Amino acid sequence: MRGDSKLGCLIWLGVFVVVLYAGYKFGSAQWAFFSLREELYGLAKSAARERTLDQGVYQNEIIRRAEKIGIHLNPENIKITETEDDVTLEVSWIAEIAFPGYSFFKTYGVTASYKKGF
């Protein structure tokens, strides 16, 4: 009959919508990860050019850039290491991927290193 829809078609449409929504949620978290990783590489390069590394300034800059992307960091999530040869920035956080009635927590970590003098 005209106007009738099959139940199977509606179920597959519902499954498709759920998968699309989950992909969007996970994709947003991954996009934030990749964006912060690029920001950290730029900051590591900048920090490697400094004669004296002010860790407080770089820590605040990392937090500011992460907030702009949508990642909430605490100072204890950031580790800045300077050796004679290079500067390393390490950041870790837990992202909450919220669904109706359920939240999934994923741990992320980024390490960006840059050699001094380059």
KEKE-3310 file (N, C-alpha, C; in steps of 0.2 Angstrom, whole numbers, plus 5000, padded with zeros to 4 digits):
npx = (5004:5002:5012:5014:5027:5041:5045:5058:5066:5064:5071:5084:5087:5087:5098:5108:5107:5111:5124:5130:5129:5137:5149:5151:5153:5164:5173:5174:5181:5193:5197:5200:5211:5221:5222:5227:5239:5246:5247:5255:5267:5271:5273:5283:5293:5295:5298:5311:5319:5321:5332:5332:5321:5305:5295:5282:5276:5275:5267:5255:5252:5250:5238:5229:5228:5223:5211:5205:5203:5194:5198:5200:5213:5223:5236:5244:5243:5252:5269:5284:5300:5317:5332:5349:5350:5337:5319:5305:5288:5274:5258:5243:5226:5209:5196:5179:5166:5151:5135:5117:5112:5124:5141:5157:5174:5189:5207:5219:5236:5249:5265:5277:5292:5307:5322:5335:5342:5338)
npy = (4994:5011:5023:5016:5009:4998:4989:4983:4992:5004:5000:4998:5011:5018:5011:5016:5030:5030:5025:5035:5046:5041:5040:5054:5059:5052:5056:5070:5070:5064:5074:5085:5080:5078:5092:5098:5091:5096:5110:5108:5104:5115:5124:5117:5119:5133:5134:5127:5136:5146:5154:5154:5144:5147:5138:5140:5150:5143:5132:5139:5144:5132:5127:5137:5136:5123:5125:5133:5124:5115:5106:5102:5106:5102:5109:5099:5089:5092:5091:5097:5096:5100:5097:5098:5096:5096:5100:5094:5092:5086:5080:5075:5069:5065:5062:5065:5056:5059:5051:5049:5044:5037:5038:5038:5036:5041:5040:5051:5055:5066:5069:5080:5084:5094:5098:5108:5122:5120)
npz = (5000:4997:5005:5016:5027:5028:5042:5044:5036:5043:5055:5051:5046:5059:5065:5057:5059:5073:5072:5064:5073:5084:5077:5075:5088:5092:5082:5084:5096:5092:5083:5091:5098:5087:5083:5095:5096:5085:5089:5100:5094:5087:5098:5105:5096:5096:5110:5110:5104:5113:5124:5139:5146:5151:5161:5166:5159:5146:5150:5154:5141:5134:5141:5138:5124:5123:5129:5120:5109:5115:5125:5142:5153:5167:5176:5181:5172:5162:5157:5156:5149:5148:5140:5137:5123:5118:5119:5127:5127:5136:5137:5144:5145:5150:5140:5140:5132:5128:5128:5126:5142:5144:5147:5139:5142:5137:5136:5132:5125:5122:5115:5111:5104:5101:5093:5100:5092:5079)
capx = (5000:5005:5013:5017:5034:5042:5048:5065:5069:5065:5076:5091:5088:5088:5104:5112:5108:5115:5131:5132:5130:5143:5155:5152:5155:5171:5177:5175:5187:5199:5199:5203:5217:5225:5223:5231:5245:5249:5248:5261:5273:5273:5275:5290:5298:5296:5302:5318:5323:5322:5338:5330:5314:5300:5290:5276:5273:5273:5262:5249:5250:5247:5232:5225:5227:5219:5204:5202:5201:5189:5201:5201:5219:5225:5244:5247:5243:5257:5276:5289:5307:5322:5339:5354:5349:5330:5313:5299:5281:5270:5251:5238:5220:5204:5190:5172:5162:5144:5129:5112:5112:5130:5147:5163:5180:5195:5213:5224:5242:5253:5272:5280:5299:5310:5329:5338:5347:5336)
capy = (5000:5017:5027:5011:5008:4992:4989:4982:4998:5009:4998:5000:5018:5019:5009:5021:5036:5029:5024:5041:5050:5039:5042:5061:5060:5050:5060:5076:5069:5063:5080:5089:5077:5080:5099:5099:5088:5101:5115:5106:5104:5122:5126:5114:5122:5139:5133:5125:5142:5151:5153:5151:5141:5148:5133:5143:5153:5138:5128:5143:5144:5125:5127:5142:5133:5117:5127:5135:5118:5112:5102:5105:5103:5105:5110:5092:5085:5094:5090:5101:5093:5103:5095:5102:5095:5096:5102:5090:5094:5080:5082:5069:5070:5060:5065:5061:5056:5058:5049:5049:5038:5033:5041:5034:5040:5039:5043:5054:5058:5069:5071:5084:5086:5098:5098:5114:5124:5119)
capz = (5000:4996:5012:5022:5027:5031:5049:5043:5034:5049:5060:5047:5047:5066:5066:5053:5063:5079:5070:5062:5079:5088:5074:5076:5094:5093:5078:5087:5101:5088:5079:5096:5099:5082:5084:5101:5094:5080:5093:5104:5090:5086:5105:5106:5091:5099:5116:5108:5102:5119:5128:5145:5145:5157:5160:5168:5153:5141:5153:5153:5134:5132:5144:5134:5117:5123:5130:5113:5105:5119:5130:5148:5156:5173:5176:5183:5166:5158:5159:5151:5150:5144:5141:5133:5116:5115:5123:5126:5130:5137:5139:5144:5148:5149:5136:5141:5126:5132:5124:5131:5147:5145:5145:5137:5144:5133:5138:5127:5127:5116:5117:5106:5105:5096:5095:5100:5087:5072)
cpx = (5004:5006:5015:5024:5036:5046:5056:5069:5069:5070:5083:5092:5090:5095:5109:5113:5112:5122:5134:5133:5136:5149:5156:5155:5163:5176:5179:5181:5193:5202:5203:5210:5222:5227:5228:5238:5249:5251:5255:5267:5275:5276:5282:5295:5300:5300:5309:5322:5324:5329:5337:5322:5310:5294:5283:5272:5271:5267:5255:5247:5247:5240:5227:5223:5223:5212:5201:5200:5195:5191:5202:5207:5220:5233:5247:5247:5248:5264:5280:5296:5311:5328:5343:5353:5342:5325:5308:5293:5277:5264:5247:5232:5215:5198:5184:5168:5155:5139:5123:5112:5119:5136:5153:5169:5186:5201:5217:5230:5246:5260:5275:5287:5302:5317:5331:5342:5344:5330)
cpy = (5006:5021:5022:5010:5001:4993:4988:4988:5003:5007:5000:5007:5021:5017:5014:5027:5035:5028:5031:5046:5048:5041:5050:5062:5058:5054:5067:5076:5068:5070:5085:5086:5079:5088:5101:5097:5093:5107:5114:5106:5111:5125:5123:5117:5129:5139:5131:5131:5147:5149:5151:5150:5143:5144:5135:5146:5148:5134:5132:5143:5137:5125:5131:5139:5127:5119:5130:5130:5114:5107:5105:5102:5106:5105:5103:5087:5087:5093:5093:5099:5097:5100:5099:5102:5097:5099:5097:5092:5087:5082:5076:5072:5065:5064:5061:5062:5054:5056:5049:5043:5035:5038:5037:5038:5037:5043:5045:5056:5060:5070:5074:5086:5089:5099:5106:5116:5123:5124)
cpz = (5000:5003:5017:5021:5030:5038:5048:5041:5039:5054:5057:5047:5054:5067:5063:5057:5069:5077:5068:5068:5083:5084:5074:5082:5095:5088:5081:5092:5098:5085:5084:5097:5094:5082:5089:5099:5089:5084:5097:5100:5089:5093:5106:5102:5094:5106:5115:5106:5107:5122:5135:5145:5152:5156:5162:5162:5148:5144:5153:5146:5132:5135:5140:5127:5117:5125:5124:5109:5109:5124:5136:5151:5162:5172:5177:5177:5161:5161:5154:5153:5145:5146:5137:5126:5114:5121:5122:5130:5130:5140:5139:5147:5146:5146:5138:5134:5128:5127:5129:5135:5148:5143:5144:5139:5140:5135:5132:5129:5121:5119:5110:5108:5100:5098:5095:5094:5080:5071)
residu = (MET:ARG:GLY:ASP:SER:LYS:LEU:GLY:CYS:LEU:ILE:TRP:LEU:GLY:VAL:PHE:VAL:VAL:VAL:LEU:TYR:ALA:GLY:TYR:LYS:PHE:GLY:SER:ALA:GLN:TRP:ALA:PHE:PHE:SER:LEU:ARG:GLU:GLU:LEU:TYR:GLY:LEU:ALA:LYS:SER:ALA:ALA:ARG:GLU:ARG:THR:LEU:ASP:GLN:GLY:VAL:TYR:GLN:ASN:GLU:ILE:ILE:ARG:ARG:ALA:GLU:LYS:ILE:GLY:ILE:HIS:LEU:ASN:PRO:GLU:ASN:ILE:LYS:ILE:THR:GLU:THR:GLU:ASP:ASP:VAL:THR:LEU:GLU:VAL:SER:TRP:ILE:ALA:GLU:ILE:ALA:PHE:PRO:GLY:TYR:SER:PHE:PHE:LYS:THR:TYR:GLY:VAL:THR:ALA:SER:TYR:LYS:LYS:GLY:PHE)
# end
